Amino acid sequence: MAVQDIMPTWVGATAKQIARGVRRGDVSATQVVADHLDHIARADADLAAFRTVRGGEAVTEAEKVDEQEDLANLPLAGVPVAVKENTPVAGLPTWNGSAAVRTSVAEADHEVVRRLRGAGAVILGVTRMPELGLWALTDDETGVTRNPWDPRRTPGGSSGGAAAAVAAGLVPMAHGNDGLGSIRIPAACCGLVGLKPGRGVIPYQLGADDWFGLAEHGVLTGTVADAVVGFSVLAGRRPDKLVPPSRLRVGVSLRSPVRGVSPDAPNRDAVAAAGRLLAAAGHDTVPADPVYPTALGLKGIATWFAAAAADVQAAGVERRDLQRRSRRHVALGEWAQRRGYVREADRAAWRERSVSFFGDHSIDLLLTPALAGPPPEAAGWSGRSWMANMKANIRYAPYAAPWNIAGLPAIVVPVGRRPDGLPVAVQLVGPPGSELLLLGVAGQFEMQAPWQRHAPGYPRVGTGSPAAA
């Protein structure tokens, strides 16, 4: 029996399953894209994951994939992918999460979009983000993006629309980028795999200055295998086959980078569960607390402010045209720039200290919580005060930012559920060049304790799936 005879829809299949089906001729890219566009039309009105959907254009692109004579070298053949709305896609405006900062229609794709298309992916549209990518809360005056696991909660941010889209099965893979946790935080909120590569592995090339080197491109996926393919494509590599890592020494820390903020019980339990998974895979765990200097937090926040100011200055936008929460953020960034509080030397010192941390503790990786608490409510945060947004962000998501400042790779992996049913995750951090090692350990977690790839009530791959055929 052919796969198409038992697979009523390809919604819910993984990126690898779809690409394999298209390459084998079990399904056309056109059919896969049509299935996903139908699902988006039904489901996204409740989620607001997409800013815009490229319906007719996506079908045309899928037809071009089907017309190619040789699909063997396309690792994402026919795979529907979404792109975060701050990354240029030819033929679309680049929204940047903001009516004020939206740019005109892009004439050419960003390099990472070009690489996705070159691998055979079909771009279905662009996903929503908060203004300028500043917040771990995704909404604006046109809509509130909701977490498919609980629509009363945010999917995180700034790649919030991307995470909601994957968790609901709107696409099997979504592009995101991460300046202070913007891939890892929404991955944790929505039960996904989210890898932030190390500095310089994937070309960033956004905004005024790439957020002073803090930001990286990546993907959000439901499986480690899809994360490997997505990372490889964006990095311009042939997809690697993961080899389960042999015995590692992993440092474990619950220490929060933010004084006065600590992980709640479900997040502490998640780290304990991850420690047991590491032990079961043959790895050793030892206590290893990074020392987060108070100055690091202050200078990191100053850099966050200044990155926003630099982007606004480069866009030629007036501060008064921004959202309420962003205006003060940018004003503080201008002040930080004038006072000389944003210095590469400070970031380089923390990077050197972070790299040395692994050697000083004789560890291969570091395990921390992904979040300190549950995702905040899905609401109109864009109309609330700057202080309300700052408190909400810092209280629930303090663990990601130090590793952007250090430029080190880090990954978030689901490890279970909170008592309220929401996913819970952990973060693994590695030294430079450890992206595949992080993915390898994530794969061991997935093998031992598989997670639910989609939120309840959204498509799941059943016995009639490509994987079972």
C-alpha positions as a Markdown table, in Angstrom:
| # | Residue | x | y | z |
|---|---|---|---|---|
| 1 | Met | 0.0 | 0.0 | 0.0 |
| 2 | Ala | 1.4 | 3.4 | -0.9 |
| 3 | Val | 1.9 | 6.0 | 1.7 |
| 4 | Gln | -0.6 | 8.4 | 0.1 |
| 5 | Asp | -3.3 | 5.7 | 0.4 |
| 6 | Ile | -3.0 | 5.6 | 4.2 |
| 7 | Met | -2.0 | 9.2 | 4.9 |
| 8 | Pro | -5.1 | 11.4 | 4.6 |
| 9 | Thr | -3.0 | 14.5 | 5.3 |
| 10 | Trp | 0.7 | 15.3 | 5.7 |
| 11 | Val | 0.0 | 17.8 | 8.5 |
| 12 | Gly | 1.7 | 16.5 | 11.6 |
| 13 | Ala | 4.5 | 14.7 | 9.8 |
| 14 | Thr | 8.1 | 15.7 | 10.6 |
| 15 | Ala | 10.3 | 17.6 | 8.2 |
| 16 | Lys | 12.4 | 14.5 | 7.6 |
| 17 | Gln | 9.3 | 12.4 | 6.9 |
| 18 | Ile | 8.0 | 14.9 | 4.4 |
| 19 | Ala | 11.3 | 15.4 | 2.6 |
| 20 | Arg | 11.7 | 11.6 | 2.3 |
| 21 | Gly | 8.2 | 11.2 | 1.0 |
| 22 | Val | 8.7 | 13.9 | -1.6 |
| 23 | Arg | 12.0 | 12.5 | -2.7 |
| 24 | Arg | 10.6 | 9.0 | -3.0 |
| 25 | Gly | 7.5 | 10.2 | -5.0 |
| 26 | Asp | 5.1 | 9.1 | -2.3 |
| 27 | Val | 3.6 | 12.6 | -2.2 |
| 28 | Ser | 4.1 | 15.9 | -4.2 |
| 29 | Ala | 5.4 | 19.0 | -2.6 |
| 30 | Thr | 2.3 | 20.7 | -3.9 |
| 31 | Gln | 0.0 | 18.3 | -1.9 |
| 32 | Val | 2.1 | 18.8 | 1.3 |
| 33 | Val | 1.9 | 22.5 | 1.0 |
| 34 | Ala | -1.9 | 22.4 | 0.2 |
| 35 | Asp | -2.5 | 20.3 | 3.3 |
| 36 | His | -0.6 | 22.7 | 5.5 |
| 37 | Leu | -2.2 | 25.8 | 4.0 |
| 38 | Asp | -5.6 | 24.2 | 4.8 |
| 39 | His | -4.6 | 23.6 | 8.4 |
| 40 | Ile | -3.3 | 27.1 | 8.8 |
| 41 | Ala | -6.6 | 28.5 | 7.5 |
| 42 | Arg | -8.5 | 26.5 | 10.1 |
| 43 | Ala | -6.3 | 26.8 | 13.1 |
| 44 | Asp | -4.3 | 30.1 | 13.0 |
| 45 | Ala | -7.3 | 32.4 | 13.6 |
| 46 | Asp | -7.2 | 31.2 | 17.2 |
| 47 | Leu | -3.4 | 31.3 | 17.5 |
| 48 | Ala | -2.2 | 34.4 | 15.5 |
| 49 | Ala | 1.1 | 32.6 | 14.8 |
| 50 | Phe | 1.5 | 34.0 | 11.2 |
| 51 | Arg | 1.7 | 37.7 | 10.2 |
| 52 | Thr | 1.1 | 36.8 | 6.6 |
| 53 | Val | 0.6 | 33.5 | 4.7 |
| 54 | Arg | 1.9 | 33.2 | 1.1 |
| 55 | Gly | -0.9 | 31.0 | -0.2 |
| 56 | Gly | -0.6 | 31.2 | -4.0 |
| 57 | Glu | 3.1 | 32.0 | -4.0 |
| 58 | Ala | 3.8 | 28.9 | -1.8 |
| 59 | Val | 1.8 | 26.6 | -4.1 |
| 60 | Thr | 3.8 | 28.0 | -7.1 |
| 61 | Glu | 7.1 | 27.3 | -5.3 |
| 62 | Ala | 6.0 | 23.8 | -4.4 |
| 63 | Glu | 5.2 | 23.1 | -8.0 |
| 64 | Lys | 8.7 | 24.2 | -8.9 |
| 65 | Val | 10.1 | 21.7 | -6.4 |
| 66 | Asp | 8.0 | 19.0 | -8.0 |
| 67 | Glu | 9.3 | 19.9 | -11.4 |
| 68 | Gln | 12.9 | 19.4 | -10.4 |
| 69 | Glu | 14.4 | 16.2 | -11.9 |
| 70 | Asp | 16.8 | 15.5 | -9.1 |
| 71 | Leu | 15.5 | 15.8 | -5.6 |
| 72 | Ala | 18.1 | 13.5 | -4.0 |
| 73 | Asn | 20.2 | 16.4 | -2.8 |
| 74 | Leu | 17.4 | 18.4 | -1.2 |
| 75 | Pro | 17.3 | 17.7 | 2.5 |
| 76 | Leu | 14.1 | 19.7 | 2.9 |
| 77 | Ala | 12.4 | 18.7 | -0.3 |
| 78 | Gly | 8.9 | 20.1 | -0.2 |
| 79 | Val | 9.0 | 20.8 | 3.5 |
| 80 | Pro | 6.7 | 23.8 | 4.6 |
| 81 | Val | 8.7 | 26.2 | 6.6 |
| 82 | Ala | 7.9 | 29.6 | 8.3 |
| 83 | Val | 10.3 | 32.5 | 8.6 |
| 84 | Lys | 10.4 | 35.0 | 11.4 |
| 85 | Glu | 9.1 | 38.4 | 10.3 |
| 86 | Asn | 12.4 | 40.3 | 11.0 |
| 87 | Thr | 14.2 | 38.3 | 8.3 |
| 88 | Pro | 13.7 | 39.5 | 4.6 |
| 89 | Val | 11.7 | 37.2 | 2.3 |
| 90 | Ala | 11.6 | 38.4 | -1.3 |
| 91 | Gly | 8.2 | 39.9 | -2.2 |
| 92 | Leu | 7.2 | 40.6 | 1.4 |
| 93 | Pro | 7.7 | 43.6 | 3.7 |
| 94 | Thr | 9.9 | 42.9 | 6.7 |
| 95 | Trp | 7.6 | 43.7 | 9.7 |
| 96 | Asn | 10.1 | 43.5 | 12.6 |
| 97 | Gly | 7.0 | 43.1 | 14.8 |
| 98 | Ser | 6.2 | 46.7 | 14.4 |
| 99 | Ala | 4.1 | 48.9 | 12.2 |
| 100 | Ala | 6.6 | 51.7 | 12.8 |
| 101 | Val | 9.7 | 49.7 | 11.9 |
| 102 | Arg | 8.2 | 47.7 | 9.0 |
| 103 | Thr | 10.4 | 48.0 | 5.9 |
| 104 | Ser | 9.3 | 48.0 | 2.3 |
| 105 | Val | 8.9 | 44.9 | 0.2 |
| 106 | Ala | 12.2 | 42.9 | 0.2 |
| 107 | Glu | 13.8 | 42.5 | -3.2 |
| 108 | Ala | 15.8 | 39.5 | -2.2 |
| 109 | Asp | 15.8 | 36.8 | 0.4 |
| 110 | His | 18.1 | 36.9 | 3.4 |
| 111 | Glu | 20.9 | 34.4 | 3.2 |
| 112 | Val | 19.3 | 32.0 | 5.6 |
| 113 | Val | 16.0 | 32.1 | 3.6 |
| 114 | Arg | 18.1 | 31.5 | 0.4 |
| 115 | Arg | 19.6 | 28.4 | 2.1 |
| 116 | Leu | 16.2 | 27.1 | 3.1 |
| 117 | Arg | 14.9 | 27.4 | -0.4 |
| 118 | Gly | 18.1 | 25.9 | -1.8 |
| 119 | Ala | 17.5 | 22.8 | 0.4 |
| 120 | Gly | 14.0 | 22.4 | -1.1 |
| 121 | Ala | 11.9 | 24.1 | 1.6 |
| 122 | Val | 8.8 | 26.0 | 0.7 |
| 123 | Ile | 8.2 | 29.3 | 2.6 |
| 124 | Leu | 4.6 | 29.4 | 3.7 |
| 125 | Gly | 4.7 | 32.8 | 5.3 |
| 126 | Val | 6.2 | 34.9 | 8.1 |
| 127 | Thr | 5.5 | 34.5 | 11.8 |
| 128 | Arg | 4.8 | 37.1 | 14.4 |
| 129 | Met | 7.2 | 38.6 | 16.9 |
| 130 | Pro | 7.1 | 41.4 | 19.4 |
| 131 | Glu | 8.3 | 44.8 | 18.4 |
| 132 | Leu | 12.0 | 44.8 | 17.4 |
| 133 | Gly | 12.3 | 41.3 | 18.9 |
| 134 | Leu | 12.7 | 42.9 | 22.4 |
| 135 | Trp | 10.4 | 40.8 | 24.5 |
| 136 | Ala | 9.6 | 37.2 | 25.5 |
| 137 | Leu | 5.9 | 38.1 | 25.0 |
| 138 | Thr | 4.5 | 38.1 | 21.5 |
| 139 | Asp | 1.6 | 40.5 | 20.7 |
| 140 | Asp | 0.8 | 43.9 | 19.2 |
| 141 | Glu | -2.2 | 46.0 | 18.5 |
| 142 | Thr | -3.3 | 43.7 | 15.7 |
| 143 | Gly | -3.3 | 40.4 | 17.7 |
| 144 | Val | -2.1 | 38.4 | 20.6 |
| 145 | Thr | -0.1 | 35.2 | 19.7 |
| 146 | Arg | -1.2 | 32.3 | 21.9 |
| 147 | Asn | 0.4 | 29.1 | 23.1 |
| 148 | Pro | -1.2 | 26.0 | 21.5 |
| 149 | Trp | -0.8 | 24.1 | 24.8 |
| 150 | Asp | -2.9 | 26.7 | 26.7 |
| 151 | Pro | -4.3 | 29.7 | 24.7 |
| 152 | Arg | -4.4 | 31.7 | 28.0 |
| 153 | Arg | -0.5 | 31.6 | 28.0 |
| 154 | Thr | 2.1 | 33.3 | 25.8 |
| 155 | Pro | 4.2 | 31.1 | 23.5 |
| 156 | Gly | 7.1 | 33.2 | 24.6 |
| 157 | Gly | 9.2 | 35.4 | 22.3 |
| 158 | Ser | 10.6 | 36.8 | 20.5 |
| 159 | Ser | 10.2 | 33.9 | 18.1 |
| 160 | Gly | 6.7 | 33.4 | 19.6 |
| 161 | Gly | 4.8 | 32.9 | 16.3 |
| 162 | Ala | 7.4 | 30.4 | 15.1 |
| 163 | Ala | 7.0 | 28.3 | 18.3 |
| 164 | Ala | 3.2 | 28.4 | 18.2 |
| 165 | Ala | 3.2 | 27.4 | 14.5 |
| 166 | Val | 5.4 | 24.3 | 15.1 |
| 167 | Ala | 3.6 | 23.3 | 18.3 |
| 168 | Ala | 0.2 | 23.4 | 16.5 |
| 169 | Gly | 1.5 | 21.5 | 13.4 |
| 170 | Leu | 1.0 | 24.5 | 11.1 |
| 171 | Val | 4.6 | 23.8 | 9.9 |
| 172 | Pro | 7.0 | 21.1 | 10.9 |
| 173 | Met | 9.9 | 23.6 | 11.1 |
| 174 | Ala | 10.1 | 27.3 | 11.7 |
| 175 | His | 13.0 | 29.7 | 11.4 |
| 176 | Gly | 13.8 | 31.9 | 14.4 |
| 177 | Asn | 16.6 | 34.0 | 15.8 |
| 178 | Asp | 17.9 | 34.4 | 19.3 |
| 179 | Gly | 19.4 | 37.6 | 20.7 |
| 180 | Leu | 18.8 | 37.0 | 24.4 |
| 181 | Gly | 16.9 | 33.7 | 24.3 |
| 182 | Ser | 14.4 | 34.3 | 21.5 |
| 183 | Ile | 14.6 | 30.7 | 20.2 |
| 184 | Arg | 15.1 | 28.9 | 23.5 |
| 185 | Ile | 12.5 | 30.7 | 25.5 |
| 186 | Pro | 9.6 | 30.0 | 23.1 |
| 187 | Ala | 10.9 | 26.4 | 22.5 |
| 188 | Ala | 10.6 | 25.9 | 26.3 |
| 189 | Cys | 7.2 | 27.4 | 26.5 |
| 190 | Cys | 5.8 | 25.3 | 23.6 |
| 191 | Gly | 7.6 | 21.9 | 24.2 |
| 192 | Leu | 10.0 | 22.2 | 21.2 |
| 193 | Val | 13.7 | 21.7 | 20.5 |
| 194 | Gly | 15.4 | 25.1 | 20.1 |
| 195 | Leu | 19.1 | 25.4 | 19.3 |
| 196 | Lys | 21.0 | 28.7 | 19.4 |
| 197 | Pro | 24.2 | 28.1 | 17.5 |
| 198 | Gly | 27.5 | 29.7 | 18.6 |
| 199 | Arg | 28.7 | 32.9 | 17.3 |
| 200 | Gly | 29.7 | 33.0 | 13.6 |
| 201 | Val | 28.4 | 29.6 | 12.7 |
| 202 | Ile | 25.4 | 31.0 | 10.7 |
| 203 | Pro | 25.5 | 34.4 | 9.1 |
| 204 | Tyr | 23.2 | 36.8 | 11.0 |
| 205 | Gln | 23.2 | 40.1 | 9.1 |
| 206 | Leu | 20.2 | 41.8 | 10.5 |
| 207 | Gly | 19.5 | 45.2 | 12.0 |
| 208 | Ala | 22.2 | 47.8 | 12.6 |
| 209 | Asp | 24.9 | 45.5 | 14.0 |
| 210 | Asp | 23.5 | 42.1 | 14.7 |
| 211 | Trp | 22.6 | 43.2 | 18.3 |
| 212 | Phe | 26.3 | 43.8 | 19.0 |
| 213 | Gly | 27.0 | 40.2 | 18.0 |
| 214 | Leu | 24.5 | 38.7 | 20.5 |
| 215 | Ala | 22.0 | 37.3 | 17.9 |
| 216 | Glu | 22.0 | 34.1 | 15.9 |
| 217 | His | 19.7 | 32.4 | 13.5 |
| 218 | Gly | 18.3 | 28.9 | 14.1 |
| 219 | Val | 15.2 | 26.7 | 13.8 |
| 220 | Leu | 12.4 | 25.4 | 16.1 |
| 221 | Thr | 11.3 | 21.8 | 15.6 |
| 222 | Gly | 9.4 | 19.0 | 17.3 |
| 223 | Thr | 12.2 | 16.5 | 16.9 |
| 224 | Val | 16.0 | 16.4 | 17.3 |
| 225 | Ala | 16.4 | 14.9 | 13.8 |
| 226 | Asp | 14.6 | 17.9 | 12.3 |
| 227 | Ala | 16.7 | 20.2 | 14.4 |
| 228 | Val | 19.9 | 18.6 | 13.0 |
| 229 | Val | 18.7 | 19.0 | 9.4 |
| 230 | Gly | 17.6 | 22.6 | 9.9 |
| 231 | Phe | 20.8 | 23.6 | 11.7 |
| 232 | Ser | 22.9 | 21.9 | 8.9 |
| 233 | Val | 21.0 | 23.8 | 6.2 |
| 234 | Leu | 21.3 | 27.2 | 7.8 |
| 235 | Ala | 25.0 | 26.5 | 8.5 |
| 236 | Gly | 25.6 | 25.7 | 4.9 |
| 237 | Arg | 26.6 | 22.1 | 5.7 |
| 238 | Arg | 25.5 | 18.7 | 4.5 |
| 239 | Pro | 23.2 | 17.2 | 7.2 |
| 240 | Asp | 25.2 | 15.4 | 9.7 |
| 241 | Lys | 24.3 | 12.0 | 11.1 |
| 242 | Leu | 24.3 | 12.2 | 14.9 |
| 243 | Val | 26.5 | 9.8 | 16.8 |
| 244 | Pro | 25.3 | 9.3 | 20.4 |
| 245 | Pro | 28.0 | 10.9 | 22.5 |
| 246 | Ser | 30.0 | 8.6 | 24.8 |
| 247 | Arg | 30.6 | 9.3 | 28.4 |
| 248 | Leu | 30.4 | 13.0 | 29.2 |
| 249 | Arg | 30.9 | 15.0 | 32.3 |
| 250 | Val | 28.0 | 17.5 | 32.7 |
| 251 | Gly | 27.8 | 20.3 | 35.2 |
| 252 | Val | 24.5 | 21.0 | 36.8 |
| 253 | Ser | 23.4 | 24.3 | 38.1 |
| 254 | Leu | 20.1 | 25.8 | 39.3 |
| 255 | Arg | 21.7 | 29.2 | 40.0 |
| 256 | Ser | 19.9 | 32.0 | 38.4 |
| 257 | Pro | 21.7 | 34.7 | 36.5 |
| 258 | Val | 19.3 | 37.3 | 38.1 |
| 259 | Arg | 19.6 | 37.9 | 41.8 |
| 260 | Gly | 16.2 | 37.4 | 43.5 |
| 261 | Val | 14.8 | 35.2 | 40.8 |
| 262 | Ser | 14.9 | 31.4 | 41.3 |
| 263 | Pro | 13.4 | 28.4 | 39.5 |
| 264 | Asp | 10.0 | 27.1 | 40.7 |
| 265 | Ala | 9.5 | 23.5 | 41.7 |
| 266 | Pro | 8.5 | 22.2 | 38.2 |
| 267 | Asn | 11.7 | 23.7 | 36.7 |
| 268 | Arg | 13.9 | 22.3 | 39.5 |
| 269 | Asp | 12.2 | 18.9 | 39.0 |
| 270 | Ala | 12.9 | 19.2 | 35.2 |
| 271 | Val | 16.7 | 19.6 | 35.9 |
| 272 | Ala | 16.6 | 16.6 | 38.2 |
| 273 | Ala | 14.8 | 14.5 | 35.6 |
| 274 | Ala | 17.4 | 15.6 | 33.0 |
| 275 | Gly | 20.1 | 14.5 | 35.4 |
| 276 | Arg | 18.6 | 11.0 | 35.6 |
| 277 | Leu | 18.4 | 10.9 | 31.8 |
| 278 | Leu | 22.0 | 11.8 | 31.5 |
| 279 | Ala | 23.0 | 9.1 | 34.0 |
| 280 | Ala | 20.9 | 6.5 | 32.1 |
| 281 | Ala | 22.8 | 7.5 | 28.9 |
| 282 | Gly | 26.1 | 6.8 | 30.7 |
| 283 | His | 27.1 | 10.3 | 31.5 |
| 284 | Asp | 28.3 | 11.8 | 34.8 |
| 285 | Thr | 26.8 | 14.8 | 36.5 |
| 286 | Val | 28.5 | 17.1 | 38.9 |
| 287 | Pro | 27.5 | 20.4 | 40.6 |
| 288 | Ala | 29.0 | 23.4 | 38.7 |
| 289 | Asp | 27.6 | 26.9 | 39.3 |
| 290 | Pro | 28.7 | 29.7 | 36.9 |
| 291 | Val | 29.5 | 32.9 | 38.7 |
| 292 | Tyr | 27.3 | 35.5 | 37.1 |
| 293 | Pro | 28.8 | 38.9 | 38.0 |
| 294 | Thr | 26.4 | 41.6 | 38.9 |
| 295 | Ala | 28.1 | 43.8 | 36.3 |
| 296 | Leu | 27.4 | 41.2 | 33.7 |
| 297 | Gly | 23.6 | 41.6 | 34.2 |
| 298 | Leu | 23.8 | 45.4 | 34.2 |
| 299 | Lys | 26.0 | 45.5 | 31.1 |
| 300 | Gly | 23.9 | 42.8 | 29.4 |
| 301 | Ile | 20.7 | 44.8 | 30.0 |
| 302 | Ala | 22.5 | 47.9 | 28.8 |
| 303 | Thr | 23.4 | 46.1 | 25.6 |
| 304 | Trp | 19.8 | 45.0 | 25.2 |
| 305 | Phe | 18.7 | 48.6 | 25.4 |
| 306 | Ala | 21.4 | 49.8 | 23.1 |
| 307 | Ala | 20.7 | 47.1 | 20.5 |
| 308 | Ala | 17.1 | 48.4 | 20.3 |
| 309 | Ala | 18.3 | 52.0 | 20.0 |
| 310 | Ala | 20.8 | 51.1 | 17.2 |
| 311 | Asp | 18.1 | 49.3 | 15.2 |
| 312 | Val | 15.7 | 52.3 | 15.5 |
| 313 | Gln | 18.4 | 54.7 | 14.6 |
| 314 | Ala | 19.3 | 52.6 | 11.5 |
| 315 | Ala | 15.7 | 52.4 | 10.5 |
| 316 | Gly | 15.2 | 56.2 | 10.7 |
| 317 | Val | 12.2 | 55.8 | 13.0 |
| 318 | Glu | 11.0 | 58.3 | 15.6 |
| 319 | Arg | 10.9 | 56.9 | 19.1 |
| 320 | Arg | 7.4 | 58.4 | 19.6 |
| 321 | Asp | 6.1 | 56.1 | 16.9 |
| 322 | Leu | 7.0 | 52.9 | 18.8 |
| 323 | Gln | 4.9 | 50.9 | 21.2 |
| 324 | Arg | 4.7 | 52.2 | 24.8 |
| 325 | Arg | 6.9 | 49.5 | 26.2 |
| 326 | Ser | 9.6 | 50.0 | 23.5 |
| 327 | Arg | 9.9 | 53.8 | 23.7 |
| 328 | Arg | 11.5 | 53.8 | 27.1 |
| 329 | His | 13.6 | 50.8 | 26.2 |
| 330 | Val | 15.1 | 52.7 | 23.3 |
| 331 | Ala | 15.5 | 55.9 | 25.3 |
| 332 | Leu | 17.5 | 53.9 | 27.9 |
| 333 | Gly | 19.6 | 52.4 | 25.0 |
| 334 | Glu | 20.5 | 55.9 | 23.7 |
| 335 | Trp | 21.5 | 56.8 | 27.3 |
| 336 | Ala | 23.6 | 53.7 | 27.6 |
| 337 | Gln | 25.4 | 54.4 | 24.4 |
| 338 | Arg | 26.2 | 58.0 | 25.4 |
| 339 | Arg | 27.5 | 56.8 | 28.8 |
| 340 | Gly | 29.8 | 54.2 | 27.2 |
| 341 | Tyr | 28.1 | 51.3 | 29.0 |
| 342 | Val | 28.1 | 49.1 | 25.9 |
| 343 | Arg | 31.6 | 47.8 | 25.2 |
| 344 | Glu | 32.9 | 44.8 | 23.3 |
| 345 | Ala | 35.7 | 44.4 | 25.9 |
| 346 | Asp | 33.1 | 43.5 | 28.5 |
| 347 | Arg | 31.4 | 41.0 | 26.3 |
| 348 | Ala | 34.8 | 39.5 | 25.4 |
| 349 | Ala | 35.8 | 39.2 | 29.0 |
| 350 | Trp | 32.6 | 37.2 | 29.8 |
| 351 | Arg | 33.1 | 35.0 | 26.8 |
| 352 | Glu | 36.6 | 34.2 | 27.9 |
| 353 | Arg | 35.4 | 33.5 | 31.4 |
| 354 | Ser | 32.6 | 31.3 | 30.1 |
| 355 | Val | 34.9 | 29.3 | 27.9 |
| 356 | Ser | 37.3 | 28.8 | 30.8 |
| 357 | Phe | 34.4 | 27.7 | 33.0 |
| 358 | Phe | 34.2 | 24.3 | 31.2 |
| 359 | Gly | 37.9 | 23.7 | 31.6 |
| 360 | Asp | 38.0 | 24.9 | 35.2 |
| 361 | His | 35.3 | 22.5 | 36.2 |
| 362 | Ser | 36.4 | 19.7 | 33.8 |
| 363 | Ile | 33.0 | 19.5 | 32.2 |
| 364 | Asp | 31.8 | 19.0 | 28.7 |
| 365 | Leu | 28.4 | 20.7 | 29.0 |
| 366 | Leu | 26.4 | 22.7 | 31.5 |
| 367 | Leu | 22.8 | 21.8 | 32.4 |
| 368 | Thr | 20.4 | 24.5 | 33.7 |
| 369 | Pro | 16.7 | 25.2 | 33.8 |
| 370 | Ala | 15.3 | 26.6 | 30.6 |
| 371 | Leu | 12.8 | 28.9 | 32.5 |
| 372 | Ala | 12.2 | 30.0 | 36.1 |
| 373 | Gly | 8.4 | 29.8 | 35.9 |
| 374 | Pro | 5.5 | 29.2 | 33.7 |
| 375 | Pro | 4.8 | 31.3 | 30.6 |
| 376 | Pro | 3.0 | 34.5 | 31.5 |
| 377 | Glu | -0.5 | 35.2 | 30.3 |
| 378 | Ala | -1.2 | 35.9 | 26.6 |
| 379 | Ala | -2.4 | 39.5 | 26.7 |
| 380 | Gly | -1.9 | 42.9 | 25.3 |
| 381 | Trp | 1.6 | 43.4 | 26.7 |
| 382 | Ser | 2.4 | 45.9 | 24.0 |
| 383 | Gly | 0.0 | 48.4 | 25.6 |
| 384 | Arg | 1.4 | 47.9 | 29.1 |
| 385 | Ser | 4.2 | 49.8 | 30.7 |
| 386 | Trp | 7.9 | 49.1 | 30.1 |
| 387 | Met | 8.3 | 48.1 | 33.8 |
| 388 | Ala | 5.5 | 45.6 | 33.6 |
| 389 | Asn | 7.1 | 44.0 | 30.6 |
| 390 | Met | 10.6 | 44.0 | 32.2 |
| 391 | Lys | 9.3 | 42.3 | 35.3 |
| 392 | Ala | 7.4 | 39.6 | 33.4 |
| 393 | Asn | 10.4 | 38.8 | 31.2 |
| 394 | Ile | 13.0 | 38.7 | 33.8 |
| 395 | Arg | 11.0 | 36.7 | 36.3 |
| 396 | Tyr | 10.2 | 33.8 | 34.0 |
| 397 | Ala | 13.1 | 33.7 | 31.6 |
| 398 | Pro | 16.5 | 34.7 | 33.1 |
| 399 | Tyr | 18.6 | 31.7 | 32.1 |
| 400 | Ala | 19.2 | 32.3 | 28.3 |
| 401 | Ala | 20.8 | 35.7 | 28.0 |
| 402 | Pro | 24.3 | 35.0 | 29.4 |
| 403 | Trp | 25.1 | 32.6 | 26.7 |
| 404 | Asn | 24.3 | 35.1 | 23.9 |
| 405 | Ile | 26.7 | 37.5 | 25.5 |
| 406 | Ala | 29.3 | 34.8 | 25.7 |
| 407 | Gly | 28.5 | 33.7 | 22.1 |
| 408 | Leu | 28.3 | 30.0 | 23.2 |
| 409 | Pro | 25.9 | 27.4 | 21.7 |
| 410 | Ala | 22.9 | 26.4 | 23.8 |
| 411 | Ile | 19.9 | 24.2 | 23.3 |
| 412 | Val | 16.5 | 23.7 | 25.0 |
| 413 | Val | 15.0 | 20.3 | 25.1 |
| 414 | Pro | 11.6 | 19.2 | 26.6 |
| 415 | Val | 11.7 | 16.8 | 29.5 |
| 416 | Gly | 8.1 | 16.5 | 30.7 |
| 417 | Arg | 5.1 | 18.4 | 31.9 |
| 418 | Arg | 4.3 | 20.9 | 34.6 |
| 419 | Pro | 1.4 | 20.0 | 37.0 |
| 420 | Asp | -0.8 | 22.4 | 34.9 |
| 421 | Gly | 0.0 | 20.3 | 31.8 |
| 422 | Leu | 2.3 | 22.8 | 30.1 |
| 423 | Pro | 5.6 | 21.5 | 28.8 |
| 424 | Val | 8.7 | 21.9 | 30.9 |
| 425 | Ala | 12.3 | 21.9 | 29.5 |
| 426 | Val | 15.9 | 22.3 | 30.3 |
| 427 | Gln | 18.9 | 24.1 | 28.8 |
| 428 | Leu | 22.2 | 22.6 | 27.8 |
| 429 | Val | 25.1 | 24.9 | 27.1 |
| 430 | Gly | 28.4 | 24.0 | 25.5 |
| 431 | Pro | 31.8 | 25.4 | 24.6 |
| 432 | Pro | 32.4 | 26.8 | 21.1 |
| 433 | Gly | 31.8 | 24.3 | 18.3 |
| 434 | Ser | 29.6 | 22.0 | 20.4 |
| 435 | Glu | 26.4 | 22.3 | 18.4 |
| 436 | Leu | 26.4 | 18.7 | 17.3 |
| 437 | Leu | 27.3 | 17.5 | 20.8 |
| 438 | Leu | 24.4 | 19.4 | 22.2 |
| 439 | Leu | 22.1 | 17.9 | 19.6 |
| 440 | Gly | 23.5 | 14.4 | 20.3 |
| 441 | Val | 22.6 | 14.7 | 24.0 |
| 442 | Ala | 19.2 | 16.0 | 23.1 |
| 443 | Gly | 18.7 | 13.0 | 20.9 |
| 444 | Gln | 19.5 | 10.7 | 23.9 |
| 445 | Phe | 16.9 | 12.6 | 25.9 |
| 446 | Glu | 14.4 | 12.1 | 23.1 |
| 447 | Met | 15.1 | 8.4 | 22.8 |
| 448 | Gln | 14.8 | 7.7 | 26.5 |
| 449 | Ala | 11.8 | 10.0 | 27.2 |
| 450 | Pro | 10.0 | 10.9 | 24.0 |
| 451 | Trp | 7.9 | 14.0 | 24.3 |
| 452 | Gln | 4.5 | 14.9 | 22.7 |
| 453 | Arg | 5.4 | 16.8 | 19.5 |
| 454 | His | 2.2 | 18.8 | 19.2 |
| 455 | Ala | 0.0 | 20.5 | 21.7 |
| 456 | Pro | -3.2 | 18.5 | 22.7 |
| 457 | Gly | -5.9 | 19.0 | 20.2 |
| 458 | Tyr | -3.6 | 19.6 | 17.3 |
| 459 | Pro | -2.4 | 17.1 | 14.6 |
| 460 | Arg | -0.4 | 14.1 | 15.7 |
| 461 | Val | 1.2 | 11.5 | 13.5 |
| 462 | Gly | -0.6 | 8.2 | 14.0 |
| 463 | Thr | -0.2 | 4.7 | 12.7 |
| 464 | Gly | -1.0 | 5.9 | 9.2 |
| 465 | Ser | 2.0 | 8.3 | 9.2 |
| 466 | Pro | 4.9 | 8.3 | 6.8 |
| 467 | Ala | 7.1 | 7.0 | 9.7 |
| 468 | Ala | 5.0 | 3.9 | 10.0 |
| 469 | Ala | 4.8 | 3.2 | 6.2 |
